[in-house]
């Protein structure tokens, strides 16, 4: 049987993985090798989806701005182009929140930019 080395570090490493696997179903939270695979997979998904979240929110903001712009008689692309020409530096996140929470202010912006 091979000689084991550094039990303290090995135990900490396994304990960390098993702690991260708490709440998983079945062997995923009980068996070290199974837990390790599922923790790695979960961390990969978390890393990937932190990037995807930014894309998803930008899409949502664009949809909200487009809907509000159409209520005000224009389209998203025309509104963004007019904002660029007028030199109004307001980002999509703020525009989307104005469109949903304060439609009057959004229509004022549309009127200012389109005229």
FENGI-V593224 format. One record per backbone hydrogen bond with DSSP energy under -1.0 kcal/mol. NH is the residue of the N-H (numbers start at 0). CO is the residue of the C=O. E is the energy in kcal/mol with one decimal. If there is no record, write none. Layout:
NH:CO:E  NH:CO:E
This chain:
9:5:-1.9  10:6:-2.8  11:7:-2.3  12:8:-2.4  13:9:-2.4  14:10:-2.8  15:11:-2.4  16:12:-1.8  17:13:-2.7  18:14:-2.2  19:15:-1.9  20:16:-1.5  23:20:-2.2  27:24:-1.5  28:25:-1.8  30:26:-2.3  34:30:-2.9  35:31:-2.8  36:32:-1.7  37:33:-2.0  38:34:-2.6  39:35:-2.2  40:36:-2.2  41:37:-2.4  42:38:-2.6  43:39:-2.0  44:40:-2.2  45:41:-2.4  46:42:-2.3  47:43:-2.5  48:44:-2.9  49:45:-1.4  51:47:-1.9  52:48:-2.1  54:50:-1.1  55:51:-2.6  56:52:-2.4  57:53:-1.9  58:54:-2.2  59:55:-2.1  60:56:-2.6  61:57:-2.2  62:58:-2.2  63:59:-2.3  64:60:-2.6  65:61:-2.6  66:62:-2.3  67:63:-2.2  68:64:-2.7  69:65:-2.3  70:66:-1.4  71:67:-1.3  72:69:-1.3  73:68:-2.3  78:74:-2.3  79:75:-2.7  80:76:-2.2  81:77:-2.4  82:78:-2.5  83:79:-2.0  84:80:-2.4  85:81:-2.5  87:82:-2.2  89:87:-1.2  94:90:-2.3  95:91:-2.7  96:92:-2.0  97:93:-2.5  98:94:-2.5  99:95:-1.8  100:96:-3.0  101:97:-2.1  105:101:-1.8  106:102:-2.6  107:103:-2.0  108:104:-2.1  109:105:-2.5  110:106:-2.5  111:107:-2.4  112:108:-2.5  113:109:-2.7  114:110:-1.2
